[in-house]
Amino acid sequence: MLTTLTDGLLCCLLGKTPNAVGPLDSVESHDGFTFLEVKPGRILRIRHHLPSRPEPPQFPQSPRDPSHDLQSQRGAVRCRRRIALYRNGQLLIENLGPDTPNPDANNTTELETTDPAAIPTGIPTAIPAGTPCKRRKRKPKKVVTVDCERRITSCQAAHGDVVLFFIHGVGGSLDIWKEQLEFFAGLGYEVVAPDLAGHGCSSAPPVAAAYTFYALAEDMRAVFKRYAKKRNVLVGHSYGVSFCTFLAHEYPELVHKVIMINGGGPTALEPSLCSIFNLPPCVLHCLSPCLAWSFLKAGFARQGAKEKQLLKEGNAFNVSSFVLRATMSGQYWPEGDELYHAELAVPVLLVHGMHDKFVPVEEDQRMAEILLIAFLKVIDEGSHMVMLECPDTVNTLLHEFVLWEPD
């Protein structure tokens, strides 16, 4: 504690940034880790497990084979919905049936109402309860029609075109996925888990602009393009969920399924003006023991010796005060609103720890309402770091969803 205070005072007096990590020199692979240079001087540590499996024999199959036609139709899902956004922020979502004609977005006039009882069941709105009824005709500000057909298949370990990506959140590292990486690697899956810039063993650029959402999202795009195959499953935790959503929106043909763990609601990101993370880095450095204790109390359902050890082994919240402040202040993503999430046609599994003090369960419930194909699973014994607290339960849920295939 005394050392922390001393370093913070020196930072304030000398004007230095505490704990700023310089760029890494080596990009060679060792001990199962790879260092990928996404930009000059911007190097990310990546855990990449590539299983060794023999190439399956290729047999020619006649296109007239009935079993071939049945296999091509299995798991095919027609995704059709119409999303209308009004100027007051109200969002109307209508899931269309297979025989419903596509409405013309340019000539459509929707009924806007402030009476919740007048809205069809299953259409989420942002209308507060108790608002008096008032109806009028108004043209939507924007209308988006999603009409596509997805083939959702089981992603088994024996499939050579399946890759699982794991993306951590603010203050974490790829080490928080230790149990999940070992579990899926042991089953024979190809897994990829990067450290965000300034986190874990990745390089930490000394400028705050290197930690904005768009800068980190471009890093994740480079990692995804480097290791992606035909069927890719994205797994994100907390802030990492936003990057998974970004990639699923950018690469709908490559992202097969998405898993969101304590990611929050479908709201556009904007940093808070009244946050402790707006304090100078030297002050945050002085307060780092208090911040770590607060994270332990809010991130775990219990705060015993086991949880402290899990926090240490996961290398979580072990990040410089400069990187922490820059990352929190850089969470600006106005495009990631409800409309952005409603356009996703990829199956999503939502995992929520019931005791999470950072993300209320109502936010994940709202996310489940907005998404087209979503399943919400709540773990009673878990909190924000549920993948560390309940690894067996989380691994089972993730594996079942990876293997899930619609009838």
C-alpha positions in Angstrom: 0.0 0.0 0.0 2.8 2.4 0.9 4.6 1.6 -2.4 1.4 2.3 -4.3 1.0 5.7 -2.7 4.7 6.6 -3.3 4.5 5.7 -7.0 1.3 7.7 -7.3 2.9 10.8 -5.7 5.9 10.5 -8.0 3.6 10.2 -10.9 1.9 13.5 -10.0 5.2 15.3 -9.3 7.1 14.1 -12.3 4.1 13.9 -14.7 4.8 10.3 -15.7 2.3 7.6 -16.5 2.5 4.8 -13.9 2.8 1.2 -15.1 3.0 2.0 -18.8 4.2 -1.1 -20.6 6.3 -0.7 -23.7 5.9 -2.6 -26.9 7.1 -6.1 -27.1 10.2 -7.0 -29.2 9.5 -10.6 -29.8 6.7 -12.0 -32.0 7.8 -15.6 -31.8 5.5 -18.3 -30.5 6.3 -20.1 -27.2 4.5 -22.1 -24.5 1.3 -22.1 -26.6 1.2 -18.4 -27.0 1.6 -16.3 -30.1 2.4 -12.6 -30.4 0.5 -11.1 -33.3 1.5 -7.6 -34.6 -1.8 -6.1 -35.7 -0.1 -2.7 -36.4 3.5 -1.5 -36.2 4.4 -1.5 -32.5 0.9 -2.9 -31.5 1.4 -6.5 -30.5 -1.2 -8.7 -28.9 -0.6 -11.9 -27.0 -2.8 -14.7 -28.3 -3.5 -18.2 -26.9 -4.0 -20.4 -29.9 -4.6 -24.1 -29.7 -4.8 -25.9 -33.0 -5.6 -29.6 -32.6 -3.9 -32.2 -34.6 -6.5 -34.2 -36.4 -6.2 -36.4 -39.5 -7.8 -35.2 -42.7 -11.1 -37.1 -43.2 -11.4 -39.1 -46.4 -13.3 -37.4 -49.2 -16.0 -39.5 -50.9 -17.8 -38.3 -54.0 -21.5 -38.0 -53.3 -24.2 -37.9 -56.0 -26.3 -34.7 -55.9 -29.4 -36.9 -56.5 -28.8 -38.7 -53.2 -31.9 -38.1 -51.0 -29.8 -38.1 -47.9 -27.7 -35.3 -49.4 -30.8 -33.2 -49.9 -32.1 -33.9 -46.4 -28.7 -33.0 -44.9 -28.6 -29.7 -46.8 -32.0 -28.7 -45.4 -31.3 -29.7 -41.8 -30.8 -26.7 -39.6 -32.0 -24.2 -42.2 -33.8 -21.3 -40.5 -35.6 -18.5 -42.3 -35.0 -15.2 -40.4 -37.5 -12.5 -41.2 -38.3 -9.5 -39.2 -39.3 -5.8 -39.7 -37.8 -3.2 -37.4 -39.3 0.3 -37.3 -37.5 3.1 -35.4 -39.3 6.4 -34.6 -38.0 9.8 -33.9 -38.8 9.5 -30.2 -36.6 6.5 -29.8 -39.5 4.0 -29.8 -38.6 0.7 -31.5 -41.2 -1.7 -32.9 -40.1 -5.2 -33.9 -42.3 -7.5 -35.9 -41.2 -11.1 -36.5 -42.6 -12.0 -39.9 -43.9 -15.5 -40.8 -42.7 -17.4 -43.9 -45.8 -16.4 -45.8 -46.0 -12.8 -44.8 -45.3 -10.4 -47.7 -42.4 -8.0 -47.4 -43.7 -4.5 -46.7 -42.4 -1.6 -48.7 -40.2 0.4 -46.3 -40.6 3.6 -48.3 -44.4 3.7 -48.3 -45.1 2.2 -44.9 -46.9 4.3 -42.3 -46.9 2.6 -38.9 -49.3 3.2 -36.0 -47.5 4.9 -33.1 -49.2 4.4 -29.8 -48.4 5.1 -26.2 -50.8 2.5 -24.9 -48.8 -0.7 -24.1 -52.0 -2.8 -24.3 -52.5 -1.7 -27.9 -49.1 -3.1 -29.0 -49.1 -6.7 -30.2 -47.6 -9.3 -28.0 -43.9 -10.0 -28.5 -43.0 -6.5 -29.8 -40.7 -4.8 -27.4 -41.1 -1.0 -26.9 -39.7 1.7 -24.7 -43.0 3.0 -23.4 -43.1 3.7 -19.6 -46.0 2.2 -17.7 -48.9 4.3 -16.8 -48.7 6.6 -19.8 -52.1 7.8 -21.0 -53.4 6.4 -24.3 -52.8 8.5 -27.4 -52.8 7.3 -31.0 -51.8 8.9 -34.2 -50.4 8.0 -37.6 -46.7 8.7 -38.1 -44.1 7.5 -40.5 -41.1 5.8 -39.0 -37.7 7.5 -39.0 -36.1 4.3 -40.2 -37.3 0.9 -41.3 -35.1 -2.1 -41.6 -36.2 -5.5 -43.0 -34.1 -8.6 -42.2 -34.8 -11.4 -44.6 -32.2 -14.2 -44.8 -31.8 -17.9 -44.4 -29.2 -19.3 -42.0 -28.0 -22.9 -41.8 -27.4 -23.4 -38.1 -25.5 -26.7 -37.5 -23.8 -28.5 -34.7 -20.2 -27.4 -34.2 -18.4 -30.5 -33.1 -14.8 -30.9 -32.2 -14.2 -33.2 -35.2 -15.2 -30.5 -37.6 -12.1 -28.9 -39.0 -13.9 -25.7 -40.0 -14.9 -24.6 -36.4 -13.0 -22.1 -34.4 -13.9 -20.7 -30.9 -12.9 -17.1 -30.1 -12.8 -15.9 -26.5 -12.7 -12.1 -25.8 -12.3 -10.7 -22.3 -13.4 -7.4 -20.9 -11.9 -4.3 -19.2 -9.1 -5.1 -16.7 -9.1 -8.8 -17.6 -6.8 -11.0 -19.8 -7.1 -14.2 -21.7 -6.2 -16.0 -18.4 -9.8 -15.6 -17.2 -10.7 -18.2 -19.8 -8.3 -20.7 -18.4 -10.9 -23.3 -17.6 -12.8 -22.8 -20.8 -9.7 -23.0 -23.0 -8.5 -26.2 -21.3 -12.0 -27.7 -21.5 -12.6 -27.1 -25.2 -9.0 -27.7 -26.2 -9.2 -31.1 -24.4 -12.3 -31.9 -26.5 -10.3 -31.2 -29.7 -11.6 -27.8 -30.6 -9.5 -25.0 -32.1 -9.5 -22.1 -29.7 -8.2 -18.5 -30.0 -8.1 -16.0 -27.1 -6.3 -12.6 -27.3 -5.2 -10.1 -24.7 -6.6 -6.7 -25.5 -4.1 -3.9 -26.0 -2.6 -2.9 -22.6 -4.0 -6.0 -20.9 -2.2 -9.2 -20.0 1.0 -9.5 -21.9 0.0 -7.4 -24.9 1.8 -4.2 -25.7 0.5 -1.0 -24.2 0.7 2.1 -26.4 1.3 5.3 -24.4 -1.6 7.3 -26.0 -5.2 7.2 -24.9 -6.5 7.0 -28.5 -5.1 3.5 -28.7 -7.8 2.2 -26.3 -11.0 3.6 -27.9 -13.7 1.1 -28.8 -12.9 1.5 -32.5 -9.2 0.9 -32.0 -9.7 -2.2 -29.9 -12.4 -3.4 -32.4 -10.0 -3.1 -35.3 -7.5 -5.3 -33.2 -10.2 -7.9 -32.8 -11.0 -7.7 -36.5 -7.4 -8.4 -37.3 -7.3 -11.4 -35.0 -10.6 -12.7 -36.4 -9.4 -12.4 -40.0 -6.2 -14.1 -39.1 -7.7 -17.3 -37.5 -11.3 -17.4 -38.8 -12.6 -20.4 -40.7 -16.0 -21.3 -42.1 -17.9 -21.7 -38.8 -16.7 -19.4 -36.0 -18.2 -19.2 -32.5 -17.6 -15.9 -30.6 -17.5 -15.9 -26.8 -17.3 -12.6 -25.0 -17.4 -11.4 -21.4 -18.5 -8.0 -20.2 -17.0 -5.3 -22.5 -15.8 -8.2 -24.8 -19.4 -8.8 -25.7 -19.4 -5.5 -27.6 -16.6 -6.7 -29.8 -18.4 -10.0 -30.5 -21.5 -8.1 -31.5 -19.3 -5.9 -33.8 -17.8 -8.9 -35.5 -21.1 -10.7 -35.9 -22.5 -7.6 -37.5 -19.5 -7.2 -39.8 -19.1 -10.8 -40.8 -22.6 -12.4 -40.7 -21.6 -15.2 -43.1 -18.6 -16.3 -41.0 -19.9 -15.9 -37.4 -22.0 -19.0 -36.7 -23.0 -18.5 -33.1 -22.3 -15.9 -30.3 -22.1 -16.4 -26.6 -22.5 -13.3 -24.4 -21.5 -13.6 -20.7 -22.7 -10.7 -18.5 -22.6 -8.3 -21.4 -25.4 -6.0 -20.4 -28.3 -4.6 -22.5 -28.4 -3.6 -26.2 -27.5 0.1 -25.6 -25.1 2.4 -27.4 -21.9 2.8 -25.4 -21.0 6.2 -24.0 -18.5 6.9 -21.2 -19.9 8.3 -18.0 -18.9 11.9 -17.2 -19.2 11.3 -13.5 -17.0 8.3 -13.1 -14.0 7.5 -10.8 -12.1 6.5 -13.9 -12.1 10.1 -15.0 -9.6 10.9 -12.3 -5.9 11.4 -13.3 -3.9 8.1 -13.7 -1.7 8.9 -10.7 -4.8 9.2 -8.5 -6.2 6.0 -9.8 -2.8 4.4 -9.1 -3.0 5.5 -5.5 -6.6 4.1 -5.3 -5.7 0.8 -7.0 -5.9 -1.3 -3.8 -9.4 0.0 -3.2 -10.4 -0.5 -6.8 -9.2 -4.1 -6.7 -11.1 -4.8 -3.4 -14.2 -3.2 -4.9 -13.9 -5.4 -8.0 -13.5 -8.5 -5.8 -16.6 -7.6 -3.8 -18.8 -6.8 -6.9 -17.4 -9.3 -9.3 -17.7 -12.5 -7.1 -20.7 -13.8 -5.2 -18.4 -14.7 -2.3 -15.2 -13.0 -1.2 -13.0 -15.7 0.3 -9.5 -16.9 -0.2 -10.6 -19.0 -3.1 -12.0 -16.0 -5.0 -8.9 -14.0 -4.3 -6.8 -16.8 -5.7 -9.0 -17.0 -8.8 -8.7 -13.3 -9.3 -4.9 -13.6 -9.1 -4.7 -16.6 -11.4 -7.0 -15.0 -13.9 -4.8 -12.0 -14.0 -7.9 -9.9 -13.7 -7.9 -6.2 -12.8 -4.1 -6.3 -13.1 -3.8 -3.5 -15.5 -2.0 -0.1 -15.4 -4.0 2.9 -14.2 -3.3 4.7 -17.5 -4.7 1.8 -19.6 -7.7 1.4 -17.2 -8.6 5.1 -17.5 -8.1 5.2 -21.2 -10.1 2.1 -21.9 -13.1 3.2 -19.7 -13.0 6.7 -21.2 -12.9 5.2 -24.7 -16.1 3.2 -24.5 -17.9 5.3 -27.1 -19.9 3.3 -29.6 -23.1 5.1 -30.7 -23.9 2.6 -33.4 -24.4 -0.3 -31.0 -28.0 0.6 -30.1 -31.1 -1.6 -30.0 -31.6 -1.3 -33.7 -28.0 -2.5 -34.3 -28.6 -5.6 -32.1 -32.1 -6.3 -33.6 -30.5 -6.7 -37.0 -28.4 -9.6 -35.9 -29.6 -12.9 -37.4 -27.1 -15.1 -35.6 -28.1 -17.4 -32.7 -27.0 -16.0 -29.3 -26.6 -17.6 -25.9 -26.8 -15.2 -23.0 -25.2 -16.4 -19.7 -25.8 -14.3 -16.6 -24.5 -14.6 -13.0 -27.5 -13.8 -10.7 -25.3 -12.0 -8.2 -23.7 -9.7 -10.7 -23.5 -6.2 -9.3 -22.1 -4.6 -12.5 -24.8 -5.9 -14.9 -28.4 -6.3 -13.6 -30.3 -9.3 -14.9 -32.9 -7.0 -16.5 -30.3 -5.8 -19.0 -29.7 -9.3 -20.3 -33.4 -9.9 -20.3 -33.8 -6.9 -22.5 -31.1 -8.2 -24.8 -32.9 -11.5 -25.1 -36.1 -9.6 -26.2 -34.3 -7.5 -28.8 -32.2 -10.3 -30.4 -33.9 -12.5 -33.1 -32.6 -15.9 -31.9 -31.6 -15.8 -28.2 -31.5 -18.0 -25.2 -31.0 -16.7 -21.6 -29.4 -18.9 -19.0 -29.1 -17.6 -15.4 -26.6 -19.2 -13.0 -27.8 -18.7 -9.4 -24.3 -19.3 -7.8 -22.4 -16.9 -10.1 -21.6 -13.2 -10.3 -19.8 -11.1 -12.9 -16.8 -13.4 -13.1 -19.1 -16.5 -13.4 -16.6 -18.3 -15.7 -14.1 -18.4 -12.8 -16.7 -19.1 -10.1 -18.7 -21.8 -11.8 -16.4 -23.2 -14.6 -18.1 -26.6 -14.9 -21.6 -25.1 -15.2 -20.4 -22.5 -17.8 -18.5 -25.1 -19.8 -21.6 -27.3 -19.9 -23.8 -24.5 -21.1 -21.3 -23.3 -23.7 -20.7 -26.8 -25.0 -24.5 -27.6 -25.3 -25.0 -24.4 -27.3 -22.0 -25.1 -29.5 -23.5 -28.5 -30.3 -27.1 -27.2 -30.6 -28.7 -27.7 -34.0 -32.4 -26.8 -34.7 -34.6 -29.5 -35.9 
